[in-house]
Amino acid sequence: MLQVNELSGGYGSGLIVRGVSFSVKQGELFGILGPNGSGKSTLLNMISGLIKPAAGEVLIKGRPIDSYSPKELARIVAVLPQMTSSQFAYTVKETVSLGRYAHQTGFFKSWTERDEEMVQEAMQRTGTAAFSEKPLSALSGGERQRVFLAQALAQEPEILLLDEPTNHLDLPFQKDLLDLLKRMAADGLTVVSIFHDLNLSSLYCERLLLMNKGRIHALGQPVDLMVEQEIRDVYSTEVQKQPHPEVPKPQISILPERVLSKEAVDIDAHLLEHHGGHLVLRSPVPLKSLSSGVIGAGWGWRSTFVNRHVDKHYNIDNYEQEAAAFFIENGFNLQETVGMMTAVYMEDAAWRKEVQEDAYVFAVATAGAGNAVDVTHPRSSWKQHPAPGTINIWVFVNGKLSEEAFVQGIMTATEAKTKALADRGVLDVSTGTTATGTSTDSILIAATQNGSYQQFAGSVTPLGIAIGRAVYQSVTASLEKTARRKGGL
Amino acid sequence: MFSHSKKWVYPAALLFLVFSVFTGIAVGSIHIPFMQIAIILSHHTFGTSLNGIDEAFHNIVWKIRLPRVMLAGLVGASLSIAGASFQGLLRNPLADPYTLGVSSGASLGAVMVLFFGWALPFIGNFTLPIISIAAAVLTIFSVLLFARMIEQSMKLETIILTGIIFSSFLGAFISLMIALTGDELRQIIGWLMGSVSMRGWSYISLLLPFFIIGSCWLMYLAPELNAMSFGEEKARHLGIDVQRKKMMVMIAGSVLTGAAVAVSGTIGFVGLVIPHFVRLLIGPDHRHLLPVSMIAGAGFLILADLAARTIISPTELPIGVITSLIGAPVFAIILMNRKRKGGVA
């Protein structure tokens, strides 16, 4: 549909774009990225025929662009610039109707039914029909941008070129506009758009062109292009990639310069608060956390960690609502808190600090063997054991962990827990075999992300060894306390 | 294509024009009733009888007042449609033949013809409008070239400032020539400030062909003017051959201005005031703005001329005095509104 061969050019004598080649297929949503001054807009202006290239050629449907008359070109290519304005108070409909100019033929340029139909349709699709009789000057920047999109659509183009189309739009309209482009691309419209926002382009485009200093730095699918190294090279900015939560497309986050606190933060027993019914650890800094639990499960930055005792006949059916109400009532911010529940008494909690080389771990456990289960023996469902979890483990690390260290840390902690159960001879009552855990255990691993870097937490790494020992000892100590309580009753 | 609710403007504008024509003919040192004017006009257009009409009245209407009223109307129409077109082209509500310096250029051309007594071969009397038009075209191209040299984006103020500089510069040449002429000083100055008096039918025939060509051409270019109001890049994206159409608008506008100036001198601000008010009434769509401005401009200048010759009668004011008295404040109001609204006038 669109082919660009060895294109060079710019304004005046200076070359802004140098030797750029690529092609775009029909129905593709193609994004152009690059820092300011990388030549994106100049490239787009050459593709739209606004400026003549100094060298190379632009082929539209296989024909050189300069072989088209302006009217012919406007019936194939429509352009939505960053900002269009007028000194005069044209109404929305008048503005959109100008999109039909290239389709009006004959001396009197009569307005046909098809012209009216296309204008109405374009206004419908962009949600501008509601204010069709309003003057442009009465609209917000975002609404105006949609009017000019409607104007471009009224041209019935086969190729739509856009220059940072979401620049002046509010969040919902950014999404609406890009969703619309995506749908139209699926219907066969070829869309080439400059993007300022890397993440939006990654989400919506099939292929991306990354420009740097007038040349192509990279060209490919978002997966290949949205790589920390590429982005760092072009934008000279520290970034980190992570997956989009719902869409299989990478997202890039900038990494702000970290202002390190002068005093190292030590997470250990002096931060524990005993409130009878619940045990709280408040960290002076937010910790990067990966956890299961009732509140704040999954990834997050959390600063408050709560382990709450509930009666063993606690009704588990509505536990999420009940737990949320409890945490709010007790003054915990749900966005900052990881909350767990257990039937174990908080007096029976045990904790342990372990240091191995540069790895520094503090573990807290509440453990009761009441619902002990051997996971390797089949059973129908966990619902048959409607009692709250009985082994809750918190692992705090003073250090910077990679994501694999988080995952390995959970593995290592689980192994240590299982070993503690085995060594104490805890059995699964229904099978009579050695238990591997209980029916509703929870775990948390949280790190300050400050201090020594730990890439791994496997069982032979310093961090793994520290986690293993701290978890084993705290779980064992807590099991002993709960066993003693039961024996004492 | 556009809402039909504003169609009432056409009959309203025509009514205004007819009223202006009749009033313009009726009022003067000798009052002539509307009915008699109607009979005289009907006699000349449809060949109906003149029974009961005083021969003196007939002469006053047909030889003196009607040519004057028609000339004023044609000049007003020419300047209004040219102003509206320049405004659309330059996306500038303050542009008009006068503020752009085009009128001054045309004046200089006309004064040179009078001063040197030029007569181009084959075209005789038409030397005056032709040279005026040529000078007008030359002026607008120079003004825009110069404005672009100062500032690529050609901001509204830059263009107006450039127009004023050119006006002053060209005005100096006119003054020089007037000084060298010595005699008939007052008459030339009077002409410069604009007048449609005592020109007779011959001046109308000088202006009419250019008026028809120029105004039809501009009305034909109305869709392009609409697109170019959104900027040259946008117009190009909409499929307009911008360079060519821009050239056409500038030439057509200069033809109208040059011819109007050649027969009536410089009459300022008509091309600014009329399109501004018409735009307030019917919006900026050039397909309606141009014809309505043309009709309203004709009526306006007829009334302005009427005021010029009656206010301190028997002395006549130059008509440019009246239009400037009205136009300059309007210019100021547009500028102030524009600043307040942040760019949209």
Interface residues (C-beta under 8 A of the other chain):
Chain A: S48 G49 L50 S69 P70 K71 E72 L73 A74 R75 V77 A78 V79 P81 T84 S85 S86 Q87 F88 A89 Y90 T91 K93 E94 T95 S97 L98 G99 Y101 A102 Q104 K109 W111 D115 E116 E133 P135 L136 S137 Q151 A152 Q155
Chain B: M1 F2 S3 Q87 G88 R91 N92 P93 L156 P223 E224 N226 A227 S229 F230 G231 E233 K234 R236 H237 L238 G239 I240 D241 V242 R279 G283 P284 D285 R338 K341 G343 V344 A345
